[in-house]
Amino acid sequence: MIRLLMLTALLLPVVPALAGQAVFAGGSFWVMEALFDGRPGIEKVEPGWMQGESRLQRRQVVRVHYRDDILTYGDLLRLYWQAVDAHDAGGQHCDRGIEFSPALFVDGPLQLKWARQSRSRLRLERGRRLDVRIFSVSRFVPAAARHQQYYRRHGLLYYAYRRVCGYPDGSRFSLQPLLAEAD
């Protein structure tokens, strides 16, 4: 019996972990990359731009690759809402302009539903309008190599930038309560 189970296990195809992608704009992609990178269930975070119809419409974003079997898109949204100033359509902290304005870029009807519901829930909780737009995912343009993992490679400069600019450090933002609620 044990041999049969071992043989069956060897012959069955290995099922890869389910992977999802989510795209978030919330000011500096350096700060957004640091927010998501290294958290449980997040496999990769890519800073870049989501390109609109013209160069002026692009936004700094991060594309987050995550494991669906560990996290949901809703978990990522809740982390995002903790980190951004959802009432500032003109940018985030000292980074001003459309390029730095908060937005959610959704891929498909399920992400759209979750994004709308989470934004509506937050609007009701806060009792005021939110200035975070929801768009369909368009062309993602990766940032130059010098911007990748900036917060790790240039820790002191990143720390000074984040602090002077007014971005929260993100240390109090945690996925743990989000994961615990799933039990």
N, C-alpha and C positions, 0 to 999 in steps of 0.2 A: 504493500500500500504506500509506504513512504517513497519507494522508488518511482511509483507511478506519479505521485504528487511532484517529485523533483523533476521527472521527465516532462510532465505537463507544464511546469513553471518555465522550463528551458525552451519549450516549443512555442509558448504564447508570446505574441509580440509585446515588446516593452511599450507601454503607453506613456508618452511624454507628458510632463506636467502641463496643465492647461495654462495658456498664456493670454493675457489681455494687454491692451494698450490704452493709455489715457493721455490726453494733451491738456495742459493747464498753462494759462498766462496769469502771472501775478506779480508783475514788476520785473526786477532783474532775474534773468535766468540763472545767474550764479546763486542767488538766494533760493530760488525754487528748486534747483538741483540739490543744494545742501539740505533742504527740507525733506525731500523724498529719499535721497540716496542712503543706502545702508539700513533701511528699515526692514523688518521681517516681511517676507513675501514680495519685496521689490527686487527685481533682478538687474535692472539697468535703468538709468536716467540719462536722457540725451538732451542737452540744451540746444536750442536752435530758434528758428523763426517759423511762424505759420504765415505763409505768404498769401495776401489777398490779391485782388485784381491789379493793384498797382503797388509799387515799392512803398508808397506812403501808408498803405494799409497793413503792413506787416506788424506782427507783435512778437516780442521775445516770449518763448514758451519752453516748456520741458515736455518731452515725450517719455512717459513712464511705462516701462514694461514690467508687468506684475503677474503673479501666479494667482489664477482664479480659484484654485483650491485652498488658498490661504487668505486672500483678500477679496473683497468685492469692490466694484467701482464706487459704491456708496461709501465704503471705508475711506477711499482716497478722497472723495468729495468732502467728507467731514474733516479730514486733515487739512485740505485746501482752505475750507471756510475758516478754520482757526488761524490761518497764516496771513490771509489777505485782508486789506481794508476794503470791504465790499461796498462801501459808500463813496469811493473815490474813483470816478470814471476818468479822471485826468492823469492817472498814473498811480504809482505806489511810492509813498514816502518822498524822498528827494528825486526820484526818477520820474520825470514828467513827460507827458505826451502819449499818443495812441500806442506807440511801441511798447509802453510799460503799463498800459491799462489792463485791468483784470478781465479775463474771459475764459469760458469753458469751450473747448472744441470737442464736439461729440461725434462718435462714429457709430451711427445706426440708431434705430428707434429706442432700444433699451437704454442706452446712455442718455439719449435725449430725455426720456421719461424721468430717469433718476436725477439728471441735472435740473430739470424744471421743478420736480418735487422738492429737492433739497433747497433750491433757491426760494421757493414759495414758503417752505417751513421756516427758513431763517428770516424771511421778510415778516412773517407773522410773529415770530419770537421777538424780533427787534422793534416791531411796530413802525418801521419806516422802509422806504424804497431802497432796493439794492441796485448798484450800478455795475453789475457784472453781466456782460452779454453772453449769449449762447450762440455759437456758430457750428456749422458742420466742419469737420476736418477737411482741410485743403492741403496744399502742397507744403510739406515739412522740409525746411532747408537746415541741415545741421550747422551748428556754429563752428567757427574755425577751431583748430586744435588748441589754440591758446586759451579758449574759453572753456574747454572740457575739463572737468574736475578742478576748476579754478580755486574753489574754496579749500581743497586739499593741497594743491601745489603751491599756492601763495597764501597760506593760512593767516599770516600777520596782516598782509594787505587786505585780504577778504574781511577779516575781523574789523579792521579800522573802517573800511568802506561801509559794512553793514551797520556798524555802531553810529558813525557820523551821519549816515543817511536815515537812520531811524527804524530800520527793519528789526523786528523781534528776532532773538537768536534761535527760536524754535525748540529750545530744550524742554519747554513745558508742553509742547505739542507731542502727543503720543498716540500710537495706534493700539497700544495695549488695551485701553478701555473698549475700543471698537472691536477688537478681536474677542475680548472676554464676553461681550454682549451676544456674540454668535453662539455661545455654548448653551 
